[in-house]
């Protein structure tokens, strides 16, 4: 079984390089003020073993940069995010792939803020900006089934893979794994099989809740003769996030008990379950990816 190593979280690496970083723009601020830092983070992740890097387009949405700036700059910023990733791969001399980050269009973790009639209006400029550069489309940190099902029809009609990564409720125990919308993981997997995605992942949640979600995913893929769909995970290093959290509340505290070795132990559990795509999300820096690459490749 070949494991593909993803990169980790962009934001804290930008902070490590003293790049401009504040709310509400978050990582999008560096696209405006210090794009060279974004490229450097990509290069650092590749140098530490990442085989797929994710474009810095996560915060290129009205939720972070505001409606007016998004309308004026959204496509330009997405294009820049794609170009920086492409240049980083070129500079590395390696064959890393580029995943185009298609974030939650209405804010992380908040399925209650989704406006179903605005998906195309927000997603299309991001897709159009990224399209010339990306090898994979990555709908990430998806809190509800309606997000990827609304995005897929907007993507270019070519053979680039679509990966969908859901974020899970992790602030309280639930009888079965569920998306932050409250929808059961089992239903989400069935819908993704129908949608024809190439990979199903879980991200931006505690590593503890991912194991059971992956078990359900593998079981459903087998039952539906869909084991060609890859599975994977890239957790965050935060404490559990409450239901009313928003990505603009402030910078979350990183767990003290999740160092690179502890995170590797979780990743090894996921790969033992059949996951073939592993990386990190918020708070998971280059040292974590380096450890994953050394032990999983």
HUZI-V639607 format. One record per residue. N is the residue number from 1. RES is the residue in one letter. BURIAL is + if it has 16 or more other ideal C-beta (glycine too) atoms within 10 Angstrom, else -. Layout:
N;RES;BURIAL + N;RES;BURIAL
This chain:
1;X;- + 2;X;- + 3;X;+ + 4;X;+ + 5;X;+ + 6;X;+ + 7;X;+ + 8;X;+ + 9;X;+ + 10;X;+ + 11;X;+ + 12;X;+ + 13;X;+ + 14;X;+ + 15;X;+ + 16;X;- + 17;X;+ + 18;X;- + 19;X;+ + 20;X;- + 21;X;+ + 22;X;- + 23;X;- + 24;X;- + 25;X;+ + 26;X;+ + 27;X;+ + 28;X;+ + 29;X;+ + 30;X;+ + 31;X;+ + 32;X;- + 33;X;- + 34;X;+ + 35;X;+ + 36;X;- + 37;X;+ + 38;X;+ + 39;X;+ + 40;X;+ + 41;X;+ + 42;X;+ + 43;X;+ + 44;X;+ + 45;X;+ + 46;X;+ + 47;X;- + 48;X;+ + 49;X;+ + 50;X;+ + 51;X;+ + 52;X;+ + 53;X;+ + 54;X;+ + 55;X;+ + 56;X;+ + 57;X;+ + 58;X;+ + 59;X;+ + 60;X;+ + 61;X;+ + 62;X;+ + 63;X;+ + 64;X;+ + 65;X;+ + 66;X;- + 67;X;- + 68;X;- + 69;X;+ + 70;X;+ + 71;X;- + 72;X;- + 73;X;+ + 74;X;+ + 75;X;+ + 76;X;- + 77;X;+ + 78;X;+ + 79;X;+ + 80;X;+ + 81;X;+ + 82;X;+ + 83;X;+ + 84;X;+ + 85;X;+ + 86;X;+ + 87;X;+ + 88;X;+ + 89;X;+ + 90;X;- + 91;X;- + 92;X;+ + 93;X;- + 94;X;- + 95;X;- + 96;X;+ + 97;X;+ + 98;X;+ + 99;X;+ + 100;X;+ + 101;X;+ + 102;X;+ + 103;X;+ + 104;X;+ + 105;X;+ + 106;X;+ + 107;X;+ + 108;X;+ + 109;X;+ + 110;X;+ + 111;X;+ + 112;X;- + 113;X;- + 114;X;+ + 115;X;- + 116;X;- + 117;X;- + 118;X;- + 119;X;+ + 120;X;- + 121;X;- + 122;X;+ + 123;X;+ + 124;X;- + 125;X;+ + 126;X;+ + 127;X;+ + 128;X;- + 129;X;+ + 130;X;+ + 131;X;+ + 132;X;- + 133;X;+ + 134;X;+ + 135;X;- + 136;X;+ + 137;X;+ + 138;X;+ + 139;X;+ + 140;X;+ + 141;X;+ + 142;X;+ + 143;X;+ + 144;X;+ + 145;X;+ + 146;X;+ + 147;X;+ + 148;X;+ + 149;X;+ + 150;X;+ + 151;X;+ + 152;X;+ + 153;X;- + 154;X;- + 155;X;+ + 156;X;- + 157;X;- + 158;X;- + 159;X;- + 160;X;- + 161;X;- + 162;X;+ + 163;X;+ + 164;X;+ + 165;X;+ + 166;X;+ + 167;X;+ + 168;X;+ + 169;X;+ + 170;X;+ + 171;X;+ + 172;X;- + 173;X;- + 174;X;- + 175;X;- + 176;X;- + 177;X;+ + 178;X;+ + 179;X;+ + 180;X;+ + 181;X;+ + 182;X;- + 183;X;+ + 184;X;+ + 185;X;+ + 186;X;+ + 187;X;- + 188;X;+ + 189;X;+ + 190;X;+ + 191;X;+ + 192;X;+ + 193;X;+ + 194;X;- + 195;X;+ + 196;X;- + 197;X;+ + 198;X;+ + 199;X;+ + 200;X;+ + 201;X;+ + 202;X;+ + 203;X;+ + 204;X;+ + 205;X;+ + 206;X;+ + 207;X;+ + 208;X;- + 209;X;+ + 210;X;+ + 211;X;+ + 212;X;- + 213;X;+ + 214;X;+ + 215;X;- + 216;X;+ + 217;X;+ + 218;X;+ + 219;X;- + 220;X;+ + 221;X;+ + 222;X;- + 223;X;- + 224;X;- + 225;X;- + 226;X;+ + 227;X;- + 228;X;- + 229;X;+ + 230;X;+ + 231;X;+ + 232;X;+ + 233;X;+ + 234;X;+ + 235;X;+ + 236;X;+ + 237;X;+ + 238;X;+ + 239;X;- + 240;X;- + 241;X;+ + 242;X;- + 243;X;- + 244;X;- + 245;X;+ + 246;X;- + 247;X;+ + 248;X;- + 249;X;- + 250;X;- + 251;X;- + 252;X;- + 253;X;- + 254;X;+ + 255;X;+ + 256;X;- + 257;X;- + 258;X;+ + 259;X;- + 260;X;+ + 261;X;- + 262;X;- + 263;X;+ + 264;X;+ + 265;X;- + 266;X;+ + 267;X;+ + 268;X;- + 269;X;- + 270;X;+ + 271;X;+ + 272;X;- + 273;X;+ + 274;X;+ + 275;X;+ + 276;X;- + 277;X;+ + 278;X;+ + 279;X;+ + 280;X;+ + 281;X;+ + 282;X;+ + 283;X;+ + 284;X;+ + 285;X;+ + 286;X;+ + 287;X;- + 288;X;+ + 289;X;+ + 290;X;+ + 291;X;+ + 292;X;+ + 293;X;+ + 294;X;- + 295;X;- + 296;X;+ + 297;X;-
